[in-house]
Amino acid sequence: MDAAPDFHEAVRRMDFEAIKQYLAADSDCVGQLDRWGNNVMHICVAGGASLRPLGREIMEFLLMKTKVDLLQCNFEGYDPLDLAIAINELSACELIDPYWHKQLSSKFVKNEKPELHSISSGPRKSSGSKLEPK
């Protein structure tokens, strides 16, 4: 059974105990995407989690203790940092930015050559095709 929808709902509700329980049962649920291609960090950013003390604590926990992919783009082409910039969520930018750079440089060390973009040029799109939510 896929626990990702329940995990995502726990993140939306900012239920820290439930989040910890889901991660203890299945640490890979942090990488699951919702029907719009958002990972758990997109959900935190979009929900304004960084503006509330508990939400900020949850984001810090997810950034420090999990392997959430900060370079993962949703179906609109935004990774979590792009989304934070686009919606002017500066506190989320401050939280995510150092971890985003660490993941990006890790990709270069592994010679994976991630797609680079500028927020001013808009979100990234994959292979020119519009991805539709499931």
Order of alpha helices (4+ residues) and beta strands (2+ residues): alpha-alpha-alpha-alpha-alpha-alpha
